[in-house]
Amino acid sequence: MGYYTKSFEEIDWKSARIAADPLRSPYERETYIRMNEETDIAVIDAMSPAWIKHLIQHPEFTCDPKGVTCTKDRNDKEIIVAISGTLPKNCIRTSIRPRKRFDRL
């Protein structure tokens, strides 16, 4: 059960199964958002199913070529476990109040 990558266009998102990576602990399933002052984009690497679902629906998200990481589950069915891409910095925001729920973004 290894990892392989696909392009965003290769995935049938209506029937795609997005799930937590069974080989990683919750501690290891991280989401990184990297920004610098030189460009107006943020680079995002997400392993959280909630973040993956949020990003694929965002109209400004651009997936990297071969930016979708997949693996097989116990039943040998394909699952999406990570995604990498970019988003304009002005789409990222912070809030004064903390979130009450983290299972939905």
Beta strands, then each sheet from edge to edge (+ up, - down):
strand 1: 4-6
strand 2: 31-35
strand 3: 41-46
strand 4: 62-72
strand 5: 78-88
sheet 1: 1+ 4- 5+ 3- 2+
end
